[in-house]
Amino acid sequence: MSSTKKELKQLIRIAREQGWKVEPTRKGHWWFRPPNPADGQVLVAGTPSDHRALKNAKAKLRQAGLDI
């Protein structure tokens, strides 16, 4: 398992512990939905090809209220 995949699994676990709903899409991405729907939702690639993709996803999740 690549470190990116491990980091994504860890991010999913953290989000779920904080009450977020995390669901896979049919295309291999992940929807991160916060407990407060007004905070918006974040779509994250399941297999990010860009080395910055996971860092950008973490930034978006922080903006939506996830405590990372």
Distance bins in CASP14 RR format, pairs under 12 A and 6 or more apart:
PFRMAT RR
TARGET T0000
AUTHOR 0000-0000-0000
RMODE 2
METHOD distances of the structure
MODEL  1
1 7 0 0 0 0 0 1 0 0 0 0 0
1 8 0 0 0 0 0 1 0 0 0 0 0
1 9 0 0 0 0 1 0 0 0 0 0 0
1 10 0 0 0 0 0 1 0 0 0 0 0
1 47 0 0 0 0 0 1 0 0 0 0 0
2 8 0 0 0 0 1 0 0 0 0 0 0
2 9 0 0 0 0 0 1 0 0 0 0 0
2 46 0 0 0 0 0 1 0 0 0 0 0
2 47 0 0 0 0 1 0 0 0 0 0 0
2 48 0 0 0 0 0 1 0 0 0 0 0
2 49 0 0 0 0 0 1 0 0 0 0 0
2 51 0 0 0 0 0 1 0 0 0 0 0
2 54 0 0 0 0 0 1 0 0 0 0 0
3 9 0 0 0 0 0 1 0 0 0 0 0
3 10 0 0 0 0 0 1 0 0 0 0 0
3 48 0 0 0 0 0 1 0 0 0 0 0
3 51 0 0 0 0 0 1 0 0 0 0 0
3 54 0 0 0 0 1 0 0 0 0 0 0
4 10 0 0 0 0 0 1 0 0 0 0 0
4 11 0 0 0 0 0 1 0 0 0 0 0
4 44 0 0 0 0 0 1 0 0 0 0 0
4 45 0 0 0 0 1 0 0 0 0 0 0
4 46 0 0 0 0 1 0 0 0 0 0 0
4 47 1 0 0 1 0 0 0 0 0 0 0
4 48 1 0 0 1 0 0 0 0 0 0 0
4 49 0 0 0 0 1 0 0 0 0 0 0
4 50 0 0 0 0 0 1 0 0 0 0 0
4 51 0 0 0 0 1 0 0 0 0 0 0
4 52 0 0 0 0 0 1 0 0 0 0 0
4 53 0 0 0 0 1 0 0 0 0 0 0
4 54 1 0 1 0 0 0 0 0 0 0 0
4 55 0 0 0 0 0 1 0 0 0 0 0
4 57 0 0 0 0 0 1 0 0 0 0 0
4 58 0 0 0 0 0 1 0 0 0 0 0
5 11 0 0 0 0 0 1 0 0 0 0 0
5 12 0 0 0 0 0 1 0 0 0 0 0
5 30 0 0 0 0 0 1 0 0 0 0 0
5 45 0 0 0 0 0 1 0 0 0 0 0
5 46 0 0 0 0 1 0 0 0 0 0 0
5 47 1 0 0 1 0 0 0 0 0 0 0
5 48 0 0 0 0 1 0 0 0 0 0 0
5 54 0 0 0 0 1 0 0 0 0 0 0
6 12 0 0 0 0 0 1 0 0 0 0 0
6 13 0 0 0 0 0 1 0 0 0 0 0
6 54 0 0 0 0 0 1 0 0 0 0 0
7 13 0 0 0 0 0 1 0 0 0 0 0
7 14 0 0 0 0 0 1 0 0 0 0 0
7 44 0 0 0 0 0 1 0 0 0 0 0
7 46 0 0 0 0 0 1 0 0 0 0 0
7 48 0 0 0 0 1 0 0 0 0 0 0
7 51 0 0 0 0 0 1 0 0 0 0 0
7 53 0 0 0 0 0 1 0 0 0 0 0
7 54 1 0 1 0 0 0 0 0 0 0 0
7 55 0 0 0 0 1 0 0 0 0 0 0
7 57 0 0 0 0 1 0 0 0 0 0 0
7 58 0 0 0 0 1 0 0 0 0 0 0
7 68 0 0 0 0 0 1 0 0 0 0 0
8 14 0 0 0 0 0 1 0 0 0 0 0
8 15 0 0 0 0 0 1 0 0 0 0 0
8 22 0 0 0 0 0 1 0 0 0 0 0
8 24 0 0 0 0 0 1 0 0 0 0 0
8 28 0 0 0 0 0 1 0 0 0 0 0
8 29 0 0 0 0 0 1 0 0 0 0 0
8 30 1 0 0 1 0 0 0 0 0 0 0
8 32 0 0 0 0 0 1 0 0 0 0 0
8 44 1 0 0 1 0 0 0 0 0 0 0
8 45 0 0 0 0 1 0 0 0 0 0 0
8 46 1 0 0 1 0 0 0 0 0 0 0
8 47 0 0 0 0 1 0 0 0 0 0 0
8 48 1 0 0 1 0 0 0 0 0 0 0
8 53 0 0 0 0 1 0 0 0 0 0 0
8 54 1 0 0 1 0 0 0 0 0 0 0
8 55 0 0 0 0 0 1 0 0 0 0 0
8 57 0 0 0 0 1 0 0 0 0 0 0
8 58 0 0 0 0 0 1 0 0 0 0 0
8 61 0 0 0 0 0 1 0 0 0 0 0
9 15 0 0 0 0 0 1 0 0 0 0 0
9 16 0 0 0 0 0 1 0 0 0 0 0
9 22 0 0 0 0 0 1 0 0 0 0 0
9 30 0 0 0 0 0 1 0 0 0 0 0
9 44 0 0 0 0 0 1 0 0 0 0 0
9 46 0 0 0 0 0 1 0 0 0 0 0
9 54 0 0 0 0 0 1 0 0 0 0 0
10 16 0 0 0 0 0 1 0 0 0 0 0
10 17 0 0 0 0 0 1 0 0 0 0 0
10 22 0 0 0 0 0 1 0 0 0 0 0
10 54 0 0 0 0 0 1 0 0 0 0 0
10 58 0 0 0 0 0 1 0 0 0 0 0
10 68 0 0 0 0 1 0 0 0 0 0 0
11 17 0 0 0 0 0 1 0 0 0 0 0
11 18 0 0 0 0 0 1 0 0 0 0 0
11 20 0 0 0 0 0 1 0 0 0 0 0
11 22 0 0 0 0 1 0 0 0 0 0 0
11 30 0 0 0 0 1 0 0 0 0 0 0
11 32 0 0 0 0 1 0 0 0 0 0 0
11 42 0 0 0 0 0 1 0 0 0 0 0
11 44 1 0 0 1 0 0 0 0 0 0 0
11 45 0 0 0 0 0 1 0 0 0 0 0
11 46 0 0 0 0 0 1 0 0 0 0 0
11 48 0 0 0 0 0 1 0 0 0 0 0
11 53 0 0 0 0 0 1 0 0 0 0 0
11 54 1 0 0 1 0 0 0 0 0 0 0
11 55 0 0 0 0 0 1 0 0 0 0 0
11 57 1 0 0 1 0 0 0 0 0 0 0
11 58 1 0 0 1 0 0 0 0 0 0 0
11 59 0 0 0 0 0 1 0 0 0 0 0
11 60 0 0 0 0 0 1 0 0 0 0 0
11 61 1 0 0 1 0 0 0 0 0 0 0
11 62 0 0 0 0 0 1 0 0 0 0 0
11 66 0 0 0 0 1 0 0 0 0 0 0
11 67 0 0 0 0 0 1 0 0 0 0 0
11 68 1 0 0 1 0 0 0 0 0 0 0
12 18 0 0 0 0 0 1 0 0 0 0 0
12 19 0 0 0 0 0 1 0 0 0 0 0
12 20 0 0 0 0 1 0 0 0 0 0 0
12 21 0 0 0 0 0 1 0 0 0 0 0
12 22 1 0 1 0 0 0 0 0 0 0 0
12 23 0 0 0 0 1 0 0 0 0 0 0
12 24 0 0 0 0 1 0 0 0 0 0 0
12 30 1 0 0 1 0 0 0 0 0 0 0
12 31 0 0 0 0 0 1 0 0 0 0 0
12 32 0 0 0 0 1 0 0 0 0 0 0
12 42 0 0 0 0 0 1 0 0 0 0 0
12 44 0 0 0 0 1 0 0 0 0 0 0
12 46 0 0 0 0 1 0 0 0 0 0 0
12 54 0 0 0 0 0 1 0 0 0 0 0
12 57 0 0 0 0 0 1 0 0 0 0 0
12 61 0 0 0 0 0 1 0 0 0 0 0
12 66 0 0 0 0 0 1 0 0 0 0 0
12 68 0 0 0 0 0 1 0 0 0 0 0
13 19 0 0 0 0 0 1 0 0 0 0 0
13 20 0 0 0 0 0 1 0 0 0 0 0
13 22 0 0 0 0 1 0 0 0 0 0 0
13 32 0 0 0 0 0 1 0 0 0 0 0
13 66 0 0 0 0 0 1 0 0 0 0 0
13 68 0 0 0 0 0 1 0 0 0 0 0
14 20 0 0 0 0 1 0 0 0 0 0 0
14 22 0 0 0 0 1 0 0 0 0 0 0
14 32 0 0 0 0 0 1 0 0 0 0 0
14 58 0 0 0 0 0 1 0 0 0 0 0
14 61 0 0 0 0 1 0 0 0 0 0 0
14 62 0 0 0 0 0 1 0 0 0 0 0
14 65 0 0 0 0 0 1 0 0 0 0 0
14 66 1 0 0 1 0 0 0 0 0 0 0
14 67 1 0 0 1 0 0 0 0 0 0 0
14 68 1 0 0 1 0 0 0 0 0 0 0
15 21 0 0 0 0 1 0 0 0 0 0 0
15 22 1 0 1 0 0 0 0 0 0 0 0
15 23 0 0 0 0 0 1 0 0 0 0 0
15 30 0 0 0 0 1 0 0 0 0 0 0
15 31 0 0 0 0 0 1 0 0 0 0 0
15 32 1 0 1 0 0 0 0 0 0 0 0
15 33 0 0 0 0 1 0 0 0 0 0 0
15 34 0 0 0 0 1 0 0 0 0 0 0
15 35 0 0 0 0 0 1 0 0 0 0 0
15 41 0 0 0 0 0 1 0 0 0 0 0
15 42 0 0 0 0 1 0 0 0 0 0 0
15 44 0 0 0 0 1 0 0 0 0 0 0
15 57 0 0 0 0 0 1 0 0 0 0 0
15 58 0 0 0 0 0 1 0 0 0 0 0
15 60 0 0 0 0 0 1 0 0 0 0 0
15 61 1 0 0 1 0 0 0 0 0 0 0
15 62 0 0 0 0 0 1 0 0 0 0 0
15 64 0 0 0 0 1 0 0 0 0 0 0
15 65 0 0 0 0 0 1 0 0 0 0 0
15 66 1 0 1 0 0 0 0 0 0 0 0
15 67 0 0 0 0 1 0 0 0 0 0 0
15 68 0 0 0 0 1 0 0 0 0 0 0
16 22 1 0 1 0 0 0 0 0 0 0 0
16 23 0 0 0 0 0 1 0 0 0 0 0
16 30 0 0 0 0 0 1 0 0 0 0 0
16 32 0 0 0 0 1 0 0 0 0 0 0
16 33 0 0 0 0 0 1 0 0 0 0 0
16 34 0 0 0 0 0 1 0 0 0 0 0
16 35 0 0 0 0 0 1 0 0 0 0 0
16 66 0 0 0 0 0 1 0 0 0 0 0
17 35 0 0 0 0 0 1 0 0 0 0 0
17 66 0 0 0 0 0 1 0 0 0 0 0
17 67 0 0 0 0 1 0 0 0 0 0 0
17 68 0 0 0 0 0 1 0 0 0 0 0
18 32 0 0 0 0 0 1 0 0 0 0 0
18 33 0 0 0 0 0 1 0 0 0 0 0
18 34 0 0 0 0 1 0 0 0 0 0 0
18 35 1 0 0 1 0 0 0 0 0 0 0
18 36 0 0 0 0 0 1 0 0 0 0 0
18 39 0 0 0 0 0 1 0 0 0 0 0
18 61 0 0 0 0 0 1 0 0 0 0 0
18 62 0 0 0 0 0 1 0 0 0 0 0
18 64 0 0 0 0 0 1 0 0 0 0 0
18 65 0 0 0 0 1 0 0 0 0 0 0
18 66 1 0 0 1 0 0 0 0 0 0 0
18 67 1 0 0 1 0 0 0 0 0 0 0
18 68 0 0 0 0 1 0 0 0 0 0 0
19 32 0 0 0 0 0 1 0 0 0 0 0
19 33 0 0 0 0 1 0 0 0 0 0 0
19 34 1 0 0 1 0 0 0 0 0 0 0
19 35 1 0 1 0 0 0 0 0 0 0 0
19 36 0 0 0 0 0 1 0 0 0 0 0
19 39 0 0 0 0 0 1 0 0 0 0 0
19 65 0 0 0 0 0 1 0 0 0 0 0
19 66 0 0 0 0 1 0 0 0 0 0 0
19 67 0 0 0 0 0 1 0 0 0 0 0
20 30 0 0 0 0 0 1 0 0 0 0 0
20 31 0 0 0 0 1 0 0 0 0 0 0
20 32 1 0 1 0 0 0 0 0 0 0 0
20 33 1 0 0 1 0 0 0 0 0 0 0
20 34 1 0 1 0 0 0 0 0 0 0 0
20 35 1 0 0 1 0 0 0 0 0 0 0
20 36 0 0 0 0 0 1 0 0 0 0 0
20 37 0 0 0 0 0 1 0 0 0 0 0
20 39 0 0 0 0 1 0 0 0 0 0 0
20 40 0 0 0 0 0 1 0 0 0 0 0
20 41 0 0 0 0 1 0 0 0 0 0 0
20 42 0 0 0 0 1 0 0 0 0 0 0
20 44 0 0 0 0 0 1 0 0 0 0 0
20 61 0 0 0 0 1 0 0 0 0 0 0
20 64 0 0 0 0 1 0 0 0 0 0 0
20 65 0 0 0 0 1 0 0 0 0 0 0
20 66 1 0 0 1 0 0 0 0 0 0 0
20 67 0 0 0 0 0 1 0 0 0 0 0
20 68 0 0 0 0 0 1 0 0 0 0 0
21 30 0 0 0 0 0 1 0 0 0 0 0
21 31 1 0 0 1 0 0 0 0 0 0 0
21 32 1 0 0 1 0 0 0 0 0 0 0
21 33 1 0 1 0 0 0 0 0 0 0 0
21 34 0 0 0 0 1 0 0 0 0 0 0
21 35 0 0 0 0 1 0 0 0 0 0 0
21 36 0 0 0 0 0 1 0 0 0 0 0
21 37 0 0 0 0 1 0 0 0 0 0 0
21 40 0 0 0 0 0 1 0 0 0 0 0
21 41 0 0 0 0 1 0 0 0 0 0 0
21 42 0 0 0 0 0 1 0 0 0 0 0
22 29 0 0 0 0 0 1 0 0 0 0 0
22 30 1 0 1 0 0 0 0 0 0 0 0
22 31 1 0 0 1 0 0 0 0 0 0 0
22 32 1 0 1 0 0 0 0 0 0 0 0
22 33 1 0 0 1 0 0 0 0 0 0 0
22 34 0 0 0 0 0 1 0 0 0 0 0
22 35 0 0 0 0 0 1 0 0 0 0 0
22 41 0 0 0 0 0 1 0 0 0 0 0
22 42 0 0 0 0 1 0 0 0 0 0 0
22 43 0 0 0 0 0 1 0 0 0 0 0
22 44 0 0 0 0 1 0 0 0 0 0 0
22 46 0 0 0 0 0 1 0 0 0 0 0
22 57 0 0 0 0 0 1 0 0 0 0 0
22 61 0 0 0 0 0 1 0 0 0 0 0
22 66 0 0 0 0 0 1 0 0 0 0 0
23 29 0 0 0 0 1 0 0 0 0 0 0
23 30 1 0 0 1 0 0 0 0 0 0 0
23 31 1 0 1 0 0 0 0 0 0 0 0
23 32 0 0 0 0 1 0 0 0 0 0 0
23 33 1 0 0 1 0 0 0 0 0 0 0
23 41 0 0 0 0 1 0 0 0 0 0 0
23 42 0 0 0 0 0 1 0 0 0 0 0
23 43 0 0 0 0 0 1 0 0 0 0 0
23 44 0 0 0 0 0 1 0 0 0 0 0
24 30 1 0 1 0 0 0 0 0 0 0 0
24 31 1 0 0 1 0 0 0 0 0 0 0
24 32 0 0 0 0 0 1 0 0 0 0 0
24 43 0 0 0 0 0 1 0 0 0 0 0
24 44 0 0 0 0 0 1 0 0 0 0 0
24 45 0 0 0 0 0 1 0 0 0 0 0
24 46 0 0 0 0 1 0 0 0 0 0 0
24 47 0 0 0 0 0 1 0 0 0 0 0
25 31 1 0 0 1 0 0 0 0 0 0 0
25 32 0 0 0 0 0 1 0 0 0 0 0
25 41 0 0 0 0 0 1 0 0 0 0 0
25 43 1 0 0 1 0 0 0 0 0 0 0
25 44 0 0 0 0 1 0 0 0 0 0 0
25 45 0 0 0 0 0 1 0 0 0 0 0
25 46 0 0 0 0 1 0 0 0 0 0 0
27 43 0 0 0 0 1 0 0 0 0 0 0
27 44 0 0 0 0 0 1 0 0 0 0 0
27 45 0 0 0 0 1 0 0 0 0 0 0
27 46 0 0 0 0 1 0 0 0 0 0 0
27 47 0 0 0 0 0 1 0 0 0 0 0
28 43 0 0 0 0 0 1 0 0 0 0 0
28 44 0 0 0 0 1 0 0 0 0 0 0
28 45 1 0 0 1 0 0 0 0 0 0 0
28 46 1 0 1 0 0 0 0 0 0 0 0
28 47 1 0 0 1 0 0 0 0 0 0 0
28 48 0 0 0 0 0 1 0 0 0 0 0
29 41 0 0 0 0 0 1 0 0 0 0 0
29 42 0 0 0 0 0 1 0 0 0 0 0
29 43 1 0 1 0 0 0 0 0 0 0 0
29 44 1 0 0 1 0 0 0 0 0 0 0
29 45 1 0 1 0 0 0 0 0 0 0 0
29 46 1 0 1 0 0 0 0 0 0 0 0
29 47 0 0 0 0 1 0 0 0 0 0 0
29 48 0 0 0 0 1 0 0 0 0 0 0
29 53 0 0 0 0 0 1 0 0 0 0 0
29 57 0 0 0 0 0 1 0 0 0 0 0
30 41 0 0 0 0 0 1 0 0 0 0 0
30 42 0 0 0 0 1 0 0 0 0 0 0
30 43 1 0 0 1 0 0 0 0 0 0 0
30 44 1 0 1 0 0 0 0 0 0 0 0
30 45 1 0 0 1 0 0 0 0 0 0 0
30 46 1 0 1 0 0 0 0 0 0 0 0
30 47 0 0 0 0 0 1 0 0 0 0 0
30 48 0 0 0 0 0 1 0 0 0 0 0
30 54 0 0 0 0 0 1 0 0 0 0 0
30 57 0 0 0 0 1 0 0 0 0 0 0
30 61 0 0 0 0 0 1 0 0 0 0 0
31 40 0 0 0 0 0 1 0 0 0 0 0
31 41 1 0 1 0 0 0 0 0 0 0 0
31 42 1 0 0 1 0 0 0 0 0 0 0
31 43 1 0 1 0 0 0 0 0 0 0 0
31 44 0 0 0 0 1 0 0 0 0 0 0
31 45 0 0 0 0 0 1 0 0 0 0 0
31 46 0 0 0 0 0 1 0 0 0 0 0
31 57 0 0 0 0 0 1 0 0 0 0 0
31 61 0 0 0 0 0 1 0 0 0 0 0
31 64 0 0 0 0 0 1 0 0 0 0 0
32 39 0 0 0 0 0 1 0 0 0 0 0
32 40 0 0 0 0 1 0 0 0 0 0 0
32 41 1 0 0 1 0 0 0 0 0 0 0
32 42 1 0 1 0 0 0 0 0 0 0 0
32 43 1 0 0 1 0 0 0 0 0 0 0
32 44 1 0 0 1 0 0 0 0 0 0 0
32 45 0 0 0 0 0 1 0 0 0 0 0
32 46 0 0 0 0 0 1 0 0 0 0 0
32 57 0 0 0 0 1 0 0 0 0 0 0
32 58 0 0 0 0 0 1 0 0 0 0 0
32 60 0 0 0 0 1 0 0 0 0 0 0
32 61 1 0 0 1 0 0 0 0 0 0 0
32 62 0 0 0 0 0 1 0 0 0 0 0
32 63 0 0 0 0 0 1 0 0 0 0 0
32 64 1 0 0 1 0 0 0 0 0 0 0
32 65 0 0 0 0 0 1 0 0 0 0 0
32 66 1 0 0 1 0 0 0 0 0 0 0
32 68 0 0 0 0 0 1 0 0 0 0 0
33 39 0 0 0 0 1 0 0 0 0 0 0
33 40 1 0 0 1 0 0 0 0 0 0 0
33 41 1 0 1 0 0 0 0 0 0 0 0
33 42 0 0 0 0 1 0 0 0 0 0 0
33 43 0 0 0 0 0 1 0 0 0 0 0
33 44 0 0 0 0 0 1 0 0 0 0 0
33 61 0 0 0 0 0 1 0 0 0 0 0
33 64 0 0 0 0 1 0 0 0 0 0 0
33 65 0 0 0 0 0 1 0 0 0 0 0
33 66 0 0 0 0 0 1 0 0 0 0 0
34 40 1 0 0 1 0 0 0 0 0 0 0
34 41 1 0 0 1 0 0 0 0 0 0 0
34 42 0 0 0 0 1 0 0 0 0 0 0
34 60 0 0 0 0 0 1 0 0 0 0 0
34 61 0 0 0 0 1 0 0 0 0 0 0
34 62 0 0 0 0 0 1 0 0 0 0 0
34 63 0 0 0 0 0 1 0 0 0 0 0
34 64 1 0 1 0 0 0 0 0 0 0 0
34 65 1 0 0 1 0 0 0 0 0 0 0
34 66 1 0 0 1 0 0 0 0 0 0 0
34 67 0 0 0 0 0 1 0 0 0 0 0
35 41 0 0 0 0 0 1 0 0 0 0 0
35 64 0 0 0 0 0 1 0 0 0 0 0
35 65 0 0 0 0 1 0 0 0 0 0 0
35 66 0 0 0 0 0 1 0 0 0 0 0
35 67 0 0 0 0 0 1 0 0 0 0 0
36 64 0 0 0 0 1 0 0 0 0 0 0
36 65 0 0 0 0 1 0 0 0 0 0 0
36 66 0 0 0 0 0 1 0 0 0 0 0
37 64 0 0 0 0 0 1 0 0 0 0 0
38 64 0 0 0 0 0 1 0 0 0 0 0
38 65 0 0 0 0 0 1 0 0 0 0 0
39 60 0 0 0 0 0 1 0 0 0 0 0
39 61 0 0 0 0 0 1 0 0 0 0 0
39 62 0 0 0 0 0 1 0 0 0 0 0
39 63 0 0 0 0 1 0 0 0 0 0 0
39 64 1 0 1 0 0 0 0 0 0 0 0
39 65 1 0 1 0 0 0 0 0 0 0 0
39 66 0 0 0 0 1 0 0 0 0 0 0
40 60 0 0 0 0 0 1 0 0 0 0 0
40 61 0 0 0 0 0 1 0 0 0 0 0
40 63 0 0 0 0 1 0 0 0 0 0 0
40 64 1 0 1 0 0 0 0 0 0 0 0
40 65 0 0 0 0 1 0 0 0 0 0 0
40 66 0 0 0 0 0 1 0 0 0 0 0
41 60 0 0 0 0 1 0 0 0 0 0 0
41 61 0 0 0 0 0 1 0 0 0 0 0
41 63 0 0 0 0 0 1 0 0 0 0 0
41 64 1 0 0 1 0 0 0 0 0 0 0
41 65 0 0 0 0 0 1 0 0 0 0 0
41 66 0 0 0 0 0 1 0 0 0 0 0
42 56 0 0 0 0 0 1 0 0 0 0 0
42 57 1 0 0 1 0 0 0 0 0 0 0
42 58 0 0 0 0 1 0 0 0 0 0 0
42 59 0 0 0 0 1 0 0 0 0 0 0
42 60 1 0 1 0 0 0 0 0 0 0 0
42 61 1 0 1 0 0 0 0 0 0 0 0
42 62 0 0 0 0 1 0 0 0 0 0 0
42 63 0 0 0 0 1 0 0 0 0 0 0
42 64 1 0 1 0 0 0 0 0 0 0 0
42 65 0 0 0 0 1 0 0 0 0 0 0
42 66 0 0 0 0 1 0 0 0 0 0 0
42 68 0 0 0 0 0 1 0 0 0 0 0
43 53 0 0 0 0 0 1 0 0 0 0 0
43 56 0 0 0 0 0 1 0 0 0 0 0
43 57 0 0 0 0 1 0 0 0 0 0 0
43 60 0 0 0 0 1 0 0 0 0 0 0
43 61 0 0 0 0 0 1 0 0 0 0 0
43 64 0 0 0 0 0 1 0 0 0 0 0
44 53 0 0 0 0 1 0 0 0 0 0 0
44 54 0 0 0 0 1 0 0 0 0 0 0
44 55 0 0 0 0 0 1 0 0 0 0 0
44 56 0 0 0 0 1 0 0 0 0 0 0
44 57 1 0 1 0 0 0 0 0 0 0 0
44 58 0 0 0 0 1 0 0 0 0 0 0
44 59 0 0 0 0 0 1 0 0 0 0 0
44 60 1 0 0 1 0 0 0 0 0 0 0
44 61 1 0 0 1 0 0 0 0 0 0 0
44 64 0 0 0 0 0 1 0 0 0 0 0
44 66 0 0 0 0 0 1 0 0 0 0 0
45 52 0 0 0 0 0 1 0 0 0 0 0
45 53 1 0 1 0 0 0 0 0 0 0 0
45 54 0 0 0 0 1 0 0 0 0 0 0
45 56 0 0 0 0 1 0 0 0 0 0 0
45 57 1 0 0 1 0 0 0 0 0 0 0
45 60 0 0 0 0 0 1 0 0 0 0 0
46 53 0 0 0 0 1 0 0 0 0 0 0
46 54 0 0 0 0 1 0 0 0 0 0 0
46 57 0 0 0 0 1 0 0 0 0 0 0
47 53 0 0 0 0 1 0 0 0 0 0 0
47 54 0 0 0 0 0 1 0 0 0 0 0
48 54 1 0 1 0 0 0 0 0 0 0 0
48 55 0 0 0 0 1 0 0 0 0 0 0
48 56 0 0 0 0 1 0 0 0 0 0 0
48 57 1 0 0 1 0 0 0 0 0 0 0
48 58 0 0 0 0 0 1 0 0 0 0 0
50 56 0 0 0 0 1 0 0 0 0 0 0
50 57 0 0 0 0 0 1 0 0 0 0 0
52 58 0 0 0 0 0 1 0 0 0 0 0
52 59 0 0 0 0 1 0 0 0 0 0 0
53 59 0 0 0 0 0 1 0 0 0 0 0
53 60 0 0 0 0 0 1 0 0 0 0 0
54 60 0 0 0 0 0 1 0 0 0 0 0
54 61 0 0 0 0 0 1 0 0 0 0 0
54 68 0 0 0 0 0 1 0 0 0 0 0
55 61 0 0 0 0 0 1 0 0 0 0 0
55 62 0 0 0 0 0 1 0 0 0 0 0
55 68 0 0 0 0 0 1 0 0 0 0 0
56 62 0 0 0 0 0 1 0 0 0 0 0
56 63 0 0 0 0 0 1 0 0 0 0 0
57 63 0 0 0 0 0 1 0 0 0 0 0
57 64 0 0 0 0 0 1 0 0 0 0 0
57 66 0 0 0 0 0 1 0 0 0 0 0
57 68 0 0 0 0 0 1 0 0 0 0 0
58 64 0 0 0 0 0 1 0 0 0 0 0
58 65 0 0 0 0 0 1 0 0 0 0 0
58 66 0 0 0 0 1 0 0 0 0 0 0
58 67 0 0 0 0 0 1 0 0 0 0 0
58 68 1 0 1 0 0 0 0 0 0 0 0
59 65 0 0 0 0 0 1 0 0 0 0 0
59 66 0 0 0 0 0 1 0 0 0 0 0
59 68 0 0 0 0 1 0 0 0 0 0 0
60 66 0 0 0 0 1 0 0 0 0 0 0
60 68 0 0 0 0 0 1 0 0 0 0 0
61 67 0 0 0 0 1 0 0 0 0 0 0
61 68 1 0 0 1 0 0 0 0 0 0 0
62 68 1 0 1 0 0 0 0 0 0 0 0
END
